[in-house]
Amino acid sequence: QQILRNDYALKAAQQNPDSRKAAIMNVAAIGLSLNPATAHAYLVPREGAICLDISYRGLVKLATDAGAIEWAKAVLVYEGDTFEWNGPAAPPTHKADVFSSDRIDAADPLKNLKGGYCLAKLTTGDYMVEIMTAGEILEVRDSSKAKNGPWSSKWAGEMAKKTLVKRASKSWPQSSGRDRI
């Protein structure tokens, strides 16, 4: 279904069947689903090949299934929010009027971005916090192969959250199922 959504993806899959096969084998090997309802992973065309792209939901699922964390949440911080960093092992203090019409621009979700953080609760009950400035997030966007795709659309905020989770997942505790992450 994902490959049939557009002609570019279909063409890449037809011209490079080995990439399609490898992407499907990789998603099966790590135990995620390509079901759009779960939003764990996607098959995306890049440079004439089909690539497996794991969503931030998929990364969190892998980490919770592996026992590295209990849960994780990526949050974006915008101009006008009150944010206080409490260190890498304590949840930050973040206050925002999330219903303010001036906070997030629907056409450009990164317009008023100050940065973001990923808060993860470990199985020990402790917390881990990873923060990124808006500049760091935009640097990732600018170097991404998807910068003209989801990064340039209404999904830019979701891509920023994925960036936060990807960065944070590198620091999550090692576990017996770590190779899946």
C-alpha positions as CSV (number, residue, x, y, z in Angstrom):
1,Q,0.0,0.0,0.0
2,Q,2.8,2.5,0.9
3,I,4.6,1.9,-2.4
4,L,1.5,2.2,-4.5
5,R,0.7,5.6,-3.0
6,N,2.7,7.5,-5.6
7,D,4.4,6.9,-8.9
8,Y,7.8,7.9,-7.6
9,A,7.7,5.2,-4.9
10,L,6.4,2.6,-7.3
11,K,9.1,3.4,-9.9
12,A,11.8,3.1,-7.2
13,A,10.4,-0.2,-6.0
14,Q,10.3,-1.6,-9.6
15,Q,13.8,-0.4,-10.5
16,N,15.4,-1.5,-7.3
17,P,13.6,-4.6,-6.0
18,D,16.5,-5.5,-3.8
19,S,16.1,-2.3,-1.8
20,R,12.4,-3.1,-1.4
21,K,13.1,-6.6,-0.2
22,A,15.8,-5.4,2.2
23,A,13.5,-2.8,3.7
24,I,10.8,-5.3,4.3
25,M,13.2,-7.9,5.7
26,N,14.6,-5.2,8.1
27,V,11.2,-4.2,9.4
28,A,10.3,-7.8,10.0
29,A,13.6,-8.5,11.7
30,I,13.1,-5.8,14.3
31,G,9.4,-6.6,14.9
32,L,7.7,-3.5,13.7
33,S,4.7,-3.2,11.5
34,L,4.2,-1.3,8.3
35,N,0.5,-1.0,9.1
36,P,-0.4,2.7,8.7
37,A,-2.7,2.5,11.7
38,T,0.3,1.9,14.0
39,A,2.5,4.5,12.3
40,H,5.7,2.6,13.4
41,A,7.5,2.5,10.1
42,Y,7.3,3.5,6.5
43,L,8.7,2.5,3.2
44,V,9.9,5.6,1.5
45,P,11.6,6.2,-1.9
46,R,15.0,7.9,-1.6
47,E,17.6,8.2,-4.4
48,G,16.0,5.5,-6.5
49,A,15.7,3.0,-3.7
50,I,13.1,2.0,-1.2
51,C,14.2,2.7,2.4
52,L,12.8,1.7,5.8
53,D,12.0,4.8,7.8
54,I,11.2,4.1,11.4
55,S,8.9,6.7,13.0
56,Y,9.4,8.1,16.5
57,R,6.5,6.0,17.6
58,G,8.4,3.0,16.2
59,L,11.6,3.9,18.1
60,V,9.7,4.2,21.3
61,K,8.0,0.9,20.8
62,L,11.3,-0.8,20.1
63,A,12.8,0.7,23.3
64,T,9.8,-0.2,25.5
65,D,9.6,-3.7,24.0
66,A,13.4,-4.1,24.7
67,G,12.9,-3.0,28.3
68,A,15.2,0.0,27.9
69,I,12.5,2.5,28.9
70,E,8.9,2.5,30.2
71,W,7.8,5.4,27.9
72,A,9.1,8.5,26.1
73,K,7.6,11.7,25.0
74,A,9.0,14.3,22.7
75,V,7.9,17.9,23.3
76,L,8.6,21.1,21.3
77,V,9.1,24.4,23.1
78,Y,7.9,27.6,21.5
79,E,8.4,31.3,21.9
80,G,6.3,32.4,24.9
81,D,6.6,29.1,26.7
82,T,8.3,29.0,30.1
83,F,11.0,26.4,30.1
84,E,13.4,25.5,32.9
85,W,16.1,22.8,32.4
86,N,16.5,20.7,35.6
87,G,19.4,18.6,34.4
88,P,19.6,15.3,32.4
89,A,18.0,13.2,35.0
90,A,15.0,15.3,36.0
91,P,11.9,16.3,34.1
92,P,12.1,20.0,33.0
93,T,9.6,22.6,34.1
94,H,7.7,23.5,31.0
95,K,4.6,25.7,31.1
96,A,2.8,26.8,28.0
97,D,-0.6,28.0,26.8
98,V,-1.0,25.2,24.4
99,F,-4.3,26.6,23.0
100,S,-2.8,30.1,22.2
101,S,-3.3,30.8,18.5
102,D,0.0,32.7,18.4
103,R,2.1,29.7,19.7
104,I,2.2,27.5,16.6
105,D,1.9,28.5,13.0
106,A,-0.1,25.7,11.3
107,A,1.6,26.6,7.9
108,D,5.1,26.6,9.4
109,P,5.2,24.5,12.7
110,L,8.9,25.4,13.3
111,K,8.4,29.2,12.9
112,N,8.4,30.1,16.6
113,L,10.4,27.1,17.8
114,K,12.9,27.6,20.6
115,G,13.9,23.9,20.9
116,G,12.6,20.7,22.3
117,Y,13.2,17.8,24.6
118,C,12.6,14.1,24.9
119,L,11.6,12.9,28.3
120,A,12.0,9.1,28.9
121,K,11.1,7.2,32.1
122,L,13.5,4.4,32.7
123,T,12.4,1.0,34.1
124,T,14.2,1.9,37.3
125,G,11.7,4.8,37.8
126,D,14.4,7.4,37.0
127,Y,14.2,9.9,34.1
128,M,16.4,10.8,31.2
129,V,16.0,14.1,29.4
130,E,17.6,15.0,26.0
131,I,17.3,18.6,24.8
132,M,18.0,20.2,21.5
133,T,18.0,23.9,20.5
134,A,16.0,25.0,17.5
135,G,19.3,25.5,15.7
136,E,20.2,21.9,16.3
137,I,16.8,20.7,15.1
138,L,17.0,22.9,12.0
139,E,20.5,21.7,11.2
140,V,19.2,18.1,11.2
141,R,16.4,19.2,8.9
142,D,18.8,21.0,6.5
143,S,21.0,17.9,6.2
144,S,18.0,15.5,5.8
145,K,17.2,13.7,2.6
146,A,13.6,14.4,3.5
147,K,14.1,18.2,3.8
148,N,11.9,18.9,0.8
149,G,9.3,16.3,1.9
150,P,7.8,16.1,5.4
151,W,10.2,18.7,6.8
152,S,8.8,21.3,4.4
153,S,5.2,20.6,5.2
154,K,2.7,20.6,8.0
155,W,4.5,17.6,9.3
156,A,7.7,19.5,10.2
157,G,6.8,19.5,13.9
158,E,6.5,15.7,13.8
159,M,9.8,15.4,12.1
160,A,11.3,17.6,14.8
161,K,9.9,15.3,17.5
162,K,11.4,12.3,15.6
163,T,14.7,14.1,15.7
164,L,14.5,14.5,19.4
165,V,13.6,10.8,20.0
166,K,16.3,9.6,17.7
167,R,18.9,11.7,19.6
168,A,17.6,10.5,23.0
169,S,17.4,6.8,22.0
170,K,21.2,6.8,21.6
171,S,21.5,7.4,25.4
172,W,18.8,5.1,26.6
173,P,20.1,2.2,28.7
174,Q,21.6,-0.9,27.1
175,S,19.3,-4.0,27.4
176,S,19.2,-7.5,26.2
177,G,17.0,-6.4,23.3
178,R,19.2,-3.3,22.5
179,D,20.1,-4.7,19.0
180,R,16.5,-4.1,17.9
181,I,16.8,-0.4,18.8
